[in-house]
Amino acid sequence: MIGSDPRLDHLMPELVAVLGSDLRFFRRRPDRRHRIRLAARAEVQEAAIRVGLRPVIPAGFRAYCGLRQIAPGLTHRVIGYAPEGIETDVSEAEAAQAYAFLAPHNAATLNSLVAPSGAAPSPSHDGGRRG
């Protein structure tokens, strides 16, 4: 999502640092194609600006970032919500599953996850891929 939107100028130093961390992760682990981690504050703000993702996350939930390495040095990021405290030091298969779970998330997803009518789905549940 990093780009030339002037509303993001104040976030760029943190976004660039996070991107660098992700690229180093994949360089150190050439066998990996996916990663899940807590989303950085700047990534949540970026998603709120670009796609209207809700920037205030209710208690008990956190914003997570799923990554898929498309080619060395080229990643695709998705941001979504899951219950606080899920494990992020996971296998490739679990990270790929988490990426698929996070990919379709939007503001409506958050509302359904925190609705009082039921428990939140597990991030290991395959939420489907965005086409």
Residue pairs with C-beta under 8 A, 6 or more apart in sequence:
1 43
1 46
1 47
1 50
1 77
2 8
2 12
2 15
2 16
2 19
2 46
5 49
5 50
7 49
8 15
8 46
8 49
8 50
11 42
11 45
11 46
14 40
14 41
14 42
15 40
15 42
15 43
15 46
18 40
18 42
18 43
19 75
22 35
22 67
22 75
22 77
23 73
23 75
25 32
25 35
26 32
26 35
26 69
26 72
26 75
27 72
31 92
32 69
32 92
32 95
33 68
33 69
33 92
33 96
34 66
34 67
34 68
34 69
34 92
34 95
34 96
34 98
34 99
35 66
35 67
35 69
35 95
36 64
36 65
36 66
36 67
36 88
36 90
36 94
36 95
36 98
36 99
36 102
36 123
37 64
37 65
37 67
37 88
38 62
38 63
38 64
38 65
38 88
39 62
39 63
39 64
39 65
39 79
40 65
43 63
43 65
43 77
43 79
44 53
44 55
44 57
44 63
44 79
45 55
47 53
47 55
47 63
47 79
48 54
48 55
51 106
52 106
52 107
53 79
53 105
53 106
53 107
53 110
54 107
54 110
57 63
57 81
57 110
58 110
58 114
60 83
60 84
60 114
61 81
61 82
61 83
61 84
61 110
61 113
61 114
61 120
62 81
62 82
62 83
62 84
62 85
62 86
63 79
63 80
63 81
64 79
64 80
64 81
64 82
64 86
64 88
64 98
64 102
64 123
65 77
65 78
65 79
65 102
66 77
66 78
66 79
66 80
66 95
66 98
66 99
66 100
66 101
66 102
66 103
67 75
67 76
67 77
67 78
67 99
68 75
68 76
68 96
68 99
69 75
70 76
78 99
78 102
78 103
78 105
78 130
79 102
79 105
80 101
80 102
80 103
80 104
80 105
80 109
80 127
81 105
81 109
81 110
81 113
82 98
82 101
82 102
82 120
82 123
83 120
83 123
86 123
90 98
94 124
97 124
97 126
98 123
98 124
100 126
100 127
100 128
100 129
101 121
101 123
101 124
101 125
101 126
101 127
102 123
102 127
103 127
103 128
103 129
103 130
104 127
104 128
104 129
104 130
105 127
113 120
113 121
114 120
121 127
